[in-house]
Amino acid sequence: MAEMTVKFVERVAQFGPEKGVIGIVAEPAETTSDEKLGVVILNTGTIHRVGHHRMYVSMSRKLARAGRTVLRFDFSGLGDSSPHSSARPLLQSNLEDIEAAIDWLQTTRGISQVVLVGLCSGADHAILYGFSDARIVGLVLIDPYVPPTARYFLDYLSRRLRDVKSWRNFRLHRSKLLRRLLEHLSQALHKEGGPGHLVYQGLDVRASLEKAYEVTTQVGVKLLVICTGRHHAPRQTYREQFTSAFSRVSFEASLHLEFFKDTDHTFSSVESRNELDELVRFWCETTKFDRSPFQLSNRSDIAALWTA
């Protein structure tokens, strides 16, 4: 299907109980009454709403040119957004900001269906929030936390041993290869979150994430999971690591999985960002979103296990 190109505009958005949450909405200059699907892009860690290498600016504008209404905003206390006046936990504050963003889109733009987009901790927030709000019909999870698998460790070891320089230095007893490998193995087995991710407080990370993914798919939310593989200490080493790590989840037709093998975690190249933007645009355009209207109310049951 050919990409539609329309003129778009950008405006400042202010919402939340104290109007302290600040964002930018990019939307077609002339909206159509039948367009009910919007996109909300979440912060990555403490990175401003523009994203790494301004990736969220370009993504928002390209989606707006394709006819989508896109809101990117700063969580309370980040970027231009004011801190909450209450002393509520950070994760609770962030989840409430997501709800306020969707409320604003629905009230001011008539948006009734929303796709959440998040990288790293943004993906963690998306999977924690998405199942509990009936307006969420899709999640774009970029490098979400994926538990290590047996093949992951084999791939990581193989990659390091193929490094000729490191192998030569190892033979000369000057390499730190084995020590670094053991340190990385220990961190992956014992660290409860991941680099830049939310920190998990429960004892069984995999089981609790499986619960979140299972509930999300059960209510009909569609998932676009994008993992990257170009890292010194990679988070993922092969395309199927996500489904292998969560093997008990019945994803079936709910999941579209992509692996950007030669792309780094922050999409530092223009080519990788363009490929990402086109993938998200095409997925939003071609996916049949048919979430059940049933709304769960037990978000806190899972979210309470996490801390930011």
C-alpha positions in Angstrom: 0.0 0.0 0.0 1.4 3.4 -1.0 2.3 5.8 1.7 -0.1 8.7 2.0 1.6 12.1 2.5 -0.4 15.0 4.0 0.5 18.3 5.6 0.9 18.3 9.3 1.1 20.7 12.2 2.7 20.6 15.6 1.2 22.1 18.7 2.1 22.2 22.4 -0.1 19.9 24.6 -0.6 20.5 28.4 -2.6 18.0 30.5 -2.7 16.3 33.8 -4.5 17.4 37.0 -2.3 20.5 37.3 -1.7 21.0 33.5 2.0 20.4 34.3 2.6 17.6 31.8 4.0 19.0 28.6 4.1 17.4 25.2 4.0 18.0 21.5 1.2 16.7 19.3 1.9 16.2 15.6 -1.2 15.8 13.5 -2.5 16.2 10.0 -3.3 19.8 9.2 -6.8 18.7 8.1 -8.1 15.9 10.3 -10.8 13.5 9.2 -13.6 12.5 11.5 -13.1 8.7 10.8 -9.5 8.6 12.0 -9.7 7.3 15.6 -6.2 5.7 16.0 -3.5 7.8 17.7 0.1 7.1 18.8 1.6 8.1 22.1 5.4 7.9 22.5 6.9 7.5 25.9 10.2 8.7 27.4 13.3 6.5 27.5 14.7 6.8 31.0 15.5 10.4 31.7 15.9 11.3 28.0 13.8 14.3 26.9 10.8 13.6 24.7 12.8 14.2 21.5 14.5 10.8 22.1 18.0 9.6 21.2 19.3 11.4 18.1 15.9 13.2 17.9 14.4 9.9 16.8 11.0 10.6 18.3 10.7 14.0 16.5 11.3 12.3 13.1 9.0 9.4 13.9 6.2 11.7 15.0 6.4 13.8 11.9 6.5 10.9 9.5 3.5 9.3 11.2 1.7 12.7 11.1 2.4 12.9 7.4 0.9 9.5 7.0 -2.3 10.8 8.7 -1.7 9.8 12.3 -2.1 12.0 15.4 1.0 11.5 17.5 1.7 12.8 21.0 5.1 12.7 22.6 5.5 14.1 26.1 7.7 14.2 29.1 6.8 12.3 32.3 6.3 14.5 35.3 9.6 15.8 36.5 11.4 15.3 33.2 12.1 17.8 30.4 9.5 20.6 30.4 7.0 18.8 32.7 6.6 19.9 36.3 7.0 17.4 39.1 3.9 16.1 40.7 3.0 18.0 43.9 2.1 14.8 45.6 4.7 12.3 46.9 3.4 9.4 44.9 5.9 6.7 43.8 7.6 7.5 40.5 6.2 4.5 38.6 2.6 5.3 39.7 3.2 8.9 38.6 4.4 7.8 35.2 1.5 5.4 34.6 -1.0 8.2 35.6 0.7 10.5 33.1 0.1 7.9 30.4 -3.5 7.8 31.3 -3.7 11.6 31.3 -2.1 11.7 27.9 -4.7 9.3 26.5 -7.5 11.2 28.2 -6.3 14.4 26.5 -6.2 12.8 23.1 -9.7 11.4 23.5 -11.1 14.7 24.8 -9.4 17.1 22.4 -8.9 15.0 19.3 -11.6 12.3 19.5 -9.0 9.5 19.6 -10.5 6.3 20.9 -7.8 3.8 20.0 -4.1 4.3 21.0 -0.8 2.6 20.1 1.9 3.1 22.8 5.5 3.3 21.6 8.5 2.9 24.0 12.2 2.1 23.9 13.9 0.3 26.8 12.2 1.7 30.0 9.5 3.2 27.7 8.7 -0.3 26.6 8.6 -1.5 30.2 6.1 1.2 31.0 4.0 0.3 27.9 3.7 -3.4 28.8 2.8 -2.5 32.4 0.1 0.0 31.3 -1.4 -1.4 28.1 -3.5 -4.3 29.4 -5.4 -2.1 31.9 -6.8 0.6 29.5 -9.4 -0.5 26.9 -8.3 2.3 24.6 -4.8 0.7 24.1 -5.0 -1.5 21.1 -1.3 -1.9 20.2 2.1 -1.7 21.7 5.4 -1.0 19.9 8.1 -2.3 22.3 11.6 -1.4 21.2 14.3 -3.4 23.1 12.0 -4.4 26.0 13.6 -6.3 28.8 14.2 -9.9 27.6 15.6 -12.5 30.1 18.7 -14.3 28.9 18.4 -17.7 27.4 20.8 -20.6 26.9 21.4 -19.7 23.3 22.0 -16.1 24.3 25.0 -17.1 26.4 26.3 -19.4 23.7 26.0 -16.6 21.1 27.7 -14.1 23.3 30.6 -16.5 24.1 30.9 -17.3 20.4 31.0 -13.7 19.4 33.8 -12.9 21.9 35.8 -15.9 20.9 35.6 -14.9 17.2 37.3 -11.6 18.1 40.8 -12.4 16.8 42.5 -9.7 18.8 40.9 -10.8 22.1 41.8 -14.4 21.4 45.4 -13.5 20.6 45.6 -11.5 23.8 44.0 -14.3 25.7 46.8 -16.6 24.5 49.3 -14.1 25.7 47.6 -14.0 29.1 46.8 -10.3 28.7 43.1 -10.6 27.8 40.3 -9.9 30.2 37.9 -12.0 28.1 37.1 -14.7 30.6 36.7 -12.3 33.5 34.4 -10.0 31.5 32.4 -12.9 30.3 31.9 -14.3 33.8 31.0 -10.8 35.1 28.5 -10.4 32.3 27.0 -13.9 32.9 26.7 -13.1 36.6 25.0 -9.8 36.0 22.6 -11.3 33.5 21.6 -14.0 35.9 21.3 -11.9 39.0 20.4 -8.4 37.9 16.7 -7.9 38.3 16.2 -5.4 35.5 18.5 -4.4 32.7 20.6 -1.5 31.5 18.2 1.5 31.4 15.2 -0.7 32.3 12.9 -0.5 35.3 14.2 -2.4 38.3 12.3 -5.5 39.2 11.6 -6.2 42.9 10.1 -9.7 42.6 12.0 -12.9 42.8 10.9 -14.3 39.4 11.2 -11.7 36.6 10.4 -14.1 33.8 7.2 -15.4 35.4 5.8 -11.9 36.2 6.6 -10.6 32.7 5.0 -13.7 31.2 1.9 -12.8 33.3 1.9 -9.3 31.9 2.3 -10.4 28.3 -0.3 -13.2 28.6 -2.9 -10.8 30.0 -2.0 -8.3 27.3 -2.5 -10.8 24.5 -5.7 -12.2 26.1 -7.5 -8.9 25.8 -6.5 -8.6 22.2 -3.7 -6.0 22.2 -1.4 -6.3 19.2 2.4 -6.3 19.8 5.2 -5.1 17.5 8.4 -6.1 19.3 11.7 -4.7 17.8 15.0 -5.9 19.2 18.5 -4.7 18.3 21.7 -6.7 18.2 24.6 -4.4 17.7 26.2 -4.0 21.2 29.5 -4.8 22.9 27.4 -6.6 25.5 24.2 -7.2 23.6 20.8 -7.5 25.2 19.6 -9.8 22.4 21.7 -12.0 20.1 19.1 -13.6 17.9 15.6 -12.9 16.5 13.7 -15.6 18.5 15.2 -14.7 21.9 12.0 -12.8 22.8 9.7 -15.8 22.2 12.2 -18.2 23.7 12.4 -16.2 26.9 8.6 -16.1 27.2 7.9 -19.5 25.9 4.8 -20.0 28.0 3.0 -17.0 26.5 0.4 -17.7 23.8 1.4 -14.8 21.5 0.0 -16.4 18.3 -1.2 -13.8 15.8 -0.9 -11.0 18.4 2.9 -10.7 18.0 4.9 -9.2 15.1 8.6 -9.7 15.9 11.5 -7.9 14.2 15.3 -8.1 14.9 17.6 -5.3 13.8 20.8 -7.3 13.9 23.2 -4.5 12.9 21.5 -1.6 14.8 22.6 -0.3 18.1 20.2 0.3 21.1 19.8 4.1 20.4 19.4 3.8 16.6 22.4 6.1 16.1 22.4 5.8 12.2 19.9 7.7 10.0 19.3 4.5 8.0 18.2 2.5 11.1 15.9 5.3 12.2 14.3 5.6 8.8 13.8 1.8 8.8 12.3 1.9 12.2 9.9 4.8 11.3 8.7 3.0 8.1 8.2 -0.3 10.1 6.0 1.5 12.7 4.1 3.4 10.0 3.4 0.2 8.0 2.4 -1.8 11.1 0.0 0.8 12.2 -1.4 1.0 8.7 -1.9 -2.7 8.1 -2.6 -4.2 11.5 -6.2 -5.1 12.3 -6.7 -3.7 15.8 -9.6 -5.6 17.5 -9.1 -5.4 21.2 -11.8 -6.6 23.5 -13.7 -3.7 25.1 -13.2 -5.4 28.5 -11.0 -3.2 30.7 -8.9 -4.7 33.5 -8.4 -2.9 36.7 -5.5 -4.8 38.2 -2.7 -2.8 36.8 -1.4 -2.1 40.3 -1.1 -5.9 40.9 1.8 -6.1 38.4 3.1 -2.5 38.7 3.5 -2.8 42.4 6.3 -5.3 41.7 8.3 -2.7 40.0 10.1 0.5 40.9 11.6 3.1 38.6 
